[in-house]
């Protein structure tokens, strides 16, 4: 779990893992998350990873692929 103390929109990252995550997302053209279904949704780690960045997500298409559970993962990515 990412644990930077500042708001993501400020981009004042103090932890190396957050800076690395920011640089990775900044460098790509699109993102595909592959996630299991966990408790009728996606895991907290995915939400945390998304929430800990802000402007890095601008204009990036994002897709989700899910798997698992009795519903084959559909509840993890339904709109």
C-alpha positions as CSV (number, residue, x, y, z in Angstrom):
1,X,0.0,0.0,0.0
2,X,1.3,3.4,-0.9
3,X,1.7,5.7,2.0
4,X,2.8,9.2,1.0
5,X,1.6,11.9,3.4
6,X,0.7,14.6,0.8
7,X,-2.2,14.9,-1.5
8,X,-1.5,13.2,-4.9
9,X,-2.5,16.3,-6.9
10,X,0.5,18.2,-5.4
11,X,3.0,15.7,-6.7
12,X,5.2,16.2,-3.6
13,X,6.1,12.5,-3.3
14,X,8.4,11.7,-0.4
15,X,8.5,7.9,-0.8
16,X,10.6,6.3,-3.5
17,X,8.0,3.7,-4.3
18,X,5.5,6.5,-5.0
19,X,8.0,8.4,-7.2
20,X,8.6,5.1,-9.1
21,X,4.9,4.5,-9.6
22,X,4.4,8.1,-10.7
23,X,7.3,7.8,-13.3
24,X,5.9,4.5,-14.6
25,X,2.4,5.8,-15.1
26,X,3.7,9.0,-16.6
27,X,5.8,7.1,-19.2
28,X,3.0,4.9,-20.6
29,X,0.3,5.6,-23.2
30,X,-2.3,3.4,-21.6
31,X,-2.8,1.1,-18.6
32,X,-4.5,-2.3,-18.2
33,X,-5.2,-3.5,-14.7
34,X,-5.5,-7.3,-14.3
35,X,-7.2,-7.9,-11.0
36,X,-9.0,-10.6,-9.2
37,X,-12.5,-10.2,-7.9
38,X,-12.2,-9.6,-4.1
39,X,-15.3,-9.3,-1.9
40,X,-17.6,-8.3,-4.8
41,X,-15.1,-5.7,-6.2
42,X,-11.5,-5.1,-6.8
43,X,-8.8,-5.3,-4.1
44,X,-7.9,-2.3,-1.9
45,X,-4.4,-2.4,-3.3
46,X,-5.7,-1.5,-6.8
47,X,-7.8,1.4,-5.5
48,X,-4.8,2.6,-3.4
49,X,-2.5,2.5,-6.5
50,X,-5.0,4.5,-8.5
51,X,-5.7,7.0,-5.8
52,X,-2.1,7.8,-5.0
53,X,-1.6,9.5,-8.4
54,X,-3.5,12.4,-9.9
55,X,-2.2,14.2,-13.0
56,X,-0.3,11.2,-14.2
57,X,-3.7,9.7,-15.2
58,X,-4.7,12.6,-17.4
59,X,-5.6,11.5,-20.9
60,X,-4.6,7.9,-20.3
61,X,-7.0,5.2,-21.4
62,X,-7.4,2.6,-18.7
63,X,-8.8,-0.9,-19.0
64,X,-9.6,-3.6,-16.5
65,X,-9.4,-7.4,-16.9
66,X,-10.7,-9.4,-14.0
67,X,-11.0,-13.0,-13.0
68,X,-12.2,-15.3,-10.2
69,X,-15.2,-15.9,-8.1
70,X,-18.5,-17.4,-9.0
71,X,-19.2,-14.5,-11.4
72,X,-15.8,-15.0,-13.1
73,X,-14.6,-11.6,-11.9
74,X,-17.3,-9.4,-13.5
75,X,-18.2,-7.8,-10.2
76,X,-14.7,-6.4,-9.9
77,X,-15.0,-4.3,-13.0
78,X,-18.7,-3.6,-13.6
79,X,-19.7,0.0,-14.1
